[in-house]
Amino acid sequence: MKFNKLVLALTLTWGCTGAFAARQPATTPPASPQSGLPTSAPPRATAAVQDDSAPLPPPSSAAQKLYQNAKKDLLQVRSLLKSGRTQSSVGSGFLVGTSNLVLTNYHVVSQFALDPETYTGEWVDTAGQRGNIELLAVDVLHDLAVVRVNRYGTGFFKIPEREVRLTQGQYLYSLGNPLDLGFAISEGAYNGVISRSFYDQLMFTGPINSGMSGGPSVTADGEVAGVNVSKRLDGELVSFLVPIRYAQELLKRVAPDAKGPADFTAIVTQQLLAHQRAMVDQLLSGPMAHKQMGPYQVPVRETEQMRCWGRSNVRGEKAFAVDNTNCAMESAIFVSGTMQTGQIAIRHQFMRSTGLDAIRFAQLSSLSFKNESFGSYKDSRMTPPSCTEEFVKNRTMPMRAVMCVRAYKKFPGLYDFSLLTASTDDSLMNLQSRLDARGVSYENGMRAARAFMESLAREDGK
């Protein structure tokens, strides 16, 4: 293939040692507009940030009784600046059995997990007692963490050895500290397993507001069914829980006398590398499906995790027409308040002239190609994009192609790949396609780019 030159031109070696300070966690939604929003909170969160300020509905008598029995084992988990011990973010957690181990979300502790020189952790219970936190283990892929505190549980929150069996419509009760206003209980219903995220989540039809991240969601009998994690901003009372089986697996990896590393960056890197392997393997597990756009066949991958949407702006008064197809994973992996990764997106834009001559149409399509962005050169988290451009041809169509690669400074071995192509086989129509693979290894970025470029085709072979 003639496009091997383009692929091979990107044999780069990065020596990246820079670090960045984690910032305000869990107030920025994932890249996909359909994704859930993590529900830890910065201090003094307001309705202007997430429109969460409405109070939780009054609890039922069953919820009140459950809260009274559970409240001694509920904790607020805080991230503090070491300098001055100023509060930086707030989430929730709960003591496991009669131990001094606490389950919470990874995104609640991400600041002091990745930047322990700047941040530290603190717990506060419902009686106002407080103490320091020792981070023992994280599971960034399922957004879980285990910490040790200097107090013990009463035994109310028992983590079952088996996964809790739930029935659609069954009542669940989520506990935590919403909006840093005080401890509370939220009553709702279990409505099935959601597989649109790369990893299973439970759908909870009830309010989980900011600050409740990491709190438990339990049955009426007090069995922990899941851990509060996120909510949908484009729906009413649509929230998500991490299934308890992932917490069971993480707790098994924590020995009673274990000590966590001072900095979890290497562990988070390993977990992100494991995720990208599974993600790209799934993308390339078989031939991509194709959609027809004019005479072109464009590759897409529609799965539970990746959805596609289309739109057209065909209007009689326009001198050109544009059809768009967009496919993207509906979730990303939360790494820090300024970074979410582990996601793939595909985009196709088919333009054709309905009144422009060849020169004017070439100017239009060239401007569209030129206006693409591949990342900021001022981003402290990543290297500037390194790009190469070639005119290439696959089996059926010639194209102009640009590939850009950016390396993660804090997570060696991870890159963002962007491949942009534009057909050059017709003076009055143009297909522009783009693949973005975020948080992948160099090898897997190349695999995805090759497969994508090979899959583009003109149906009539011209």
N, C-alpha and C positions, 0 to 999 in steps of 0.2 A: 504494500500500500504506500502511496506517495505521502500520506500524512505521518508516517513513522518519523520523518525529519522533525516535525513539530513536537511530537511526543518525546523524542530523545533529546531535543534541545533543552529540556527542562531538568537535566540531571544536576540538581543543586545540592550543595552541602551547607547546612546552616550550623553556626556555632552560637547558639542563643542562650544566654545566661541571665538576661534581664528579668526583673520581677516587677509586679505592680501591686498597689495597695487595693485590697477589696473595698468596695464602696457599699452604698445603701442597698441591702439585700431585699429581694423578693417583692419589690414594688414595680418592677418592669415586666410586662407580659412577654411570653416567649414570642419568637419571630412569627409564628403562625398566628393570625388573628383569631383562629378558632380554639386556641389552646387555653388551658386553665392557668390561673394566676396563683402562684404560691402565696400562702396566707400567713406568713410572718409579717411583722409590721415594723416600720421605723417609729421612733418616738413621736407622740402627738400626731398620729395619722389622722387625716381629715377627710371629709366627704369629697373634697376637690381632688384627692389622689385616686380614690377607688369608689366613691359613692357608696361607702359601707356604713355610714353613720347611723342608719336606722337601727333601733334597738332590737334585740332578739325577741321573738314572741314569748309570752309568759309560759313557763314550763308546766306540764301536767303534774298531778300528784305523784305519779310514778317517777317522773323525771326529778322532782324535788327530793323524793326519798333516795333515789340513786345518787344524786349529787351530795347529799348529806353523808352518805356512807363512803363516797369516793374522794371528797375534797382534801383529806389529809395527805393523799398521795399525788395530788396535782401540783405541778410546779410551773412557774414562769421561767423561761430560759432567756437570758439576756446576753447580748454581745456588747462589751464595753471597750472604749478606748483605754489603753493602759495609762496613757497620760491624762491624769485627772479623773479616770474611771467614769467618763461620760457615757451615758447609754447611747448605743448606736443602732441596735435593732432588738426586737422583742418577738419571742415565740413561746411555745408551750412544750411541756413534756410530762411524763408520768413515771413514777417509780414502779419497777417490775417486781411483783411479789413482795417478799420481805427483804429483798436485797437493797444495796445502795446504788444499783444501776438504773439509769433513766433512759427511756426511749424518746427520741425526738426526730425532727427532720434534719437532713443534711443541710438544707438551705438556711435553717435557723442558726447553725454553728459554722457556716462556711467562712465567715470572716476570720475567726480565730483558728480554724483548721488550716487555712492557706496563708495567713499572715499573723503568726503568733507573736511576732515582734511588736506588732501594733495593737492587736486586740486580745482580749481575754474573755472568759465566760463567767457568768454568775447565775445562781438559782435563787428564786424567792418563792416561798410557799404561801398557802392561803392564810397563814397566821402572821405573815410578815417576816418570818425568819429567812435568813439568806446565808449563802456561802459560795465558795469557789467551785468551779467545774473542772473536771479532768476528762478530756476527750479521749476515748478508747478506740473507737472504730467508726468508720463511715462506709456507706453504700451510696455513692453518688448516683448510680443508675436508677435506684428505687427511692432516692431522696430520704434516706434514713441515717441515723447516727445513734451511737450508744455513748453516754457519758457516765462518769462516777461522781457522786456527791457525798458529803459528809453527814448524811442522815439515812435512815432506813425506812422502807415502806411498811405499811400495816398488813400487806398481803391482799388488799382488795383487787388490784389489777394483776390477774394471773394470765400469763401468756400460755395458751393451751398448746399441748404437744402436737395436736392436729389442727388443721384449718377449721375455723368455725363454719358450720353449715348454715347458710342464710336462705330465706325464702323471699321472693319478690314481694315488696310491700311491708316486710317486717320492720317494726320500729327499731331504730338505732338512736343512740344518744352520744353526741359529740361534746367533749369538754375541753375547755381551754380558757385563754385570757384575751377576749376580743378587743382589738383597738387599744390595748393597754388600759382598759377601763376597769378591770376586775375580773375575777374568775366567774365563769358562767357555764350553763349547759344548754345545748341546742338539740331539739327533738326533730327527727325526720324519719325517712324511710329508705331502706335498701332497695335499689332498683337495678341490680344486675352488675355484671362485670363489663367494663369498658375496655375494648381492645384497640381503640384508635391510637392510644399512646403506644410506644414501642413495647412497653411493659404494662401488664394488666393493672387496672385501677378499679375500685368499686365506686359506683355512682350512688351518692347520698343526696336524696331530695330534701334538703334542709340547709339552713344558713351556716356557713363556716366563714366567719369574718377574719380580717387580718389580725394576727396575734394568736390565732387558734392553731396555727401550724405546729405539728408535733404532738398535739394533744390526742388522747385516745377516743375512739368511737366504739361504744360497747353495746351489747344486747341488754335487754331488760334484766337478765340474770347476771350482768356484770362481766360477761366474757368479752375480751377485747377482740373486735372483728377487724379493725383497721386503725390506721393513723391518719389524722387530718392532714391534708396536703395542699389542696387548691380549690378554686372555684371558677366558674365561667362568668365572664363579664357581660356576655351577650345573651344571657338567659336569667330566669328567675329561679332561685333556690336549686341550682344545679352545682353540686360540689363533688369532690373526689377524695377517696381514701386510698392509702397504700394498703393492700391486703396484708393481713397479719403474718402470712407464711414467709414473706420477705424479712420481716422482723425476727421471726423464729430462726431463720438461717443466719442472720447477722449475729444474734445473741449466742449462737453455738460457736462462733469464732472468737468469743471473748472469754478468756480464762478468768476465774475469780480474782487472781492476783496480777492480772495483766496490766501492763503500762503501755499507753499509746505513744507513738512517736511525737517528737516535738513539733514537727511540720508534716502535714499530710499530703503535700503536693505530689510526692512520688506515688503514693497510693492512689490518689485521684487520677493521675496520669495513666496508671496501669488499668484502672477501671474504664476510663474513656477509650483506651486502645482496644480493650475487649469489646466495648459497645460498637466501635466503628467496624470491627471485623464482622460482627453479626449483621450490622446494618448493610454493609456493602455486599456481603454474601447473599443477603435476602434480595437486594436490588438486582444482582446478577445471577440469581438462582436458575433462571431460564431466559429464553428470548423475551425481550420487552414486547408488550403489545404495541400496536400501531394505530394511529388515527389518521384519517384522510384530511388534508388541508390543501385544497386545490389539487394540483397534480402530485403533491408531495405526501410521502408517508412519514409521519413523525413518531418517534418512540415515546411511550409513556409507561408508567408502572402504577397501576391502581391496586392497592391492597387495603386492608383494614387500617394500616398506619399511614398510607399515602392516598390522598384524595385529589381529584382533578376537577377543575371548573373551566368553563368556556364562556366567552362573550364576543360580540361583534359590534362594530360601530358603523355598519353599512348604512349610509344615508344618501338619498338621491342628490342632495346639493353638493356633496363632497366630490373632489376630483380623484379620490382614492378610497379604497376600502381596506379595513384591517380586521382580521379574526385572531383571537388569542386563546391559547390553551395553557393553563397553569396547573401544575401538579406539585404538591408539597406535603411533607410529613406534618402531621397535625400536632406534634410535640417535639420538644428539644430537651436536652439534658441541662439542668441548671448547674452551673459551675460556681458562679459568683454573682453578685448584684449587677455586674457589668458584663457578664458573659454567659451565654447559653449556646450550646453547640450540639454536635451529633445529629445532624439533620441534612436531608437531601431535598432539593427542589429542582423542577424541570419546567421550562417555559418555552413556548413556541409562538411566534408572531408571523402571520401570513399576510403580506401586503400586496395589493395589486392596483394598477392604475385603472381608473374609470374615466379619465379625462386629461391626464398628464402625458406629455411626450416623454420619450426615453431619457432625455437629459434631465428634465425636472424630476422625474421619478427616481433617477439615480441619485440626485441630490437629496431627496427626501429619505430614501433608504440608507444612504451613507450617514446622514445626520442622526438617524435613529441608532445606527450601529455605534457611532462616535459617542453618544450620550450615555452609554453604559458605564456604571461605576463598579470598581473592583476593590474598594476599600480605601480608607484614609491612610495617608502617609504619616499622619500625626498620632495614630493609634498606639498608645503605650503598651497594649497587650500583645500586639502582633507586629511582625516585620512588615515593611512596605510591600505591596504586591510586586512580584517579579514576573514580568509578562513576556511572551514571545508571540509573534504573529507570522503566519504563512498563508499562501494560497495553496490549497491542497485539493485532492480528489479522492473520494472513496469509490465504491463499486459503480455508483450510478450518477453521481453529481459532483461538480466542482464547487468549491466554497472557499470563502475567506474565513480563517479561524484565528482566534486569540485565546491563549490559555494563560491564566494568572495563578500564581501560588503564593500563599502567605503562611509563615510559620508562627506557631504559638511560642511566645518567649518563655512563659512559665511552665509549659507542658511540652517538653522535647519529644519529638516523634509525631506530633499532631500538626496538621496543615488544613487550610481552607483552599479548595480548588474551585476555580471558575473557568468554564469553557464556553466561549461564545462563537457561534458560526453564522455565516450569512451565505445563502446560495448566490452563485454568479452565473447561472445558466440561462437567464431570461432578462431582457431589458425592461419589461413591463410588469414583472412580478418578483417578489423577493420573500424568501423564508429565512427568518432569523430565529435561532434556537439557542437556549442557554441551559447549562447544567451547573448547579452549585452543590458541592459536597463539603460540608463544614465539619471540621474535627475528624479528619481521616488520616491514615498513614500515607506516606508518599506513594508506596506501592499500590494501595487501594485507590488513591486518587487517580493514578494513571490507569488502573483497570477500569474504573468507572468512565473516565474520559474516552478511552479507546472504544469501549462498548457503545457509548452514546454516539460517537462520531460514525461508527460502522453502521449503526441502525438507521441513520438518516438516509432517505432514498427518494428519488423521483420515480413515480409509478411507471411512466412511459420510457424510462431509461435515458431520456435526452439530457 
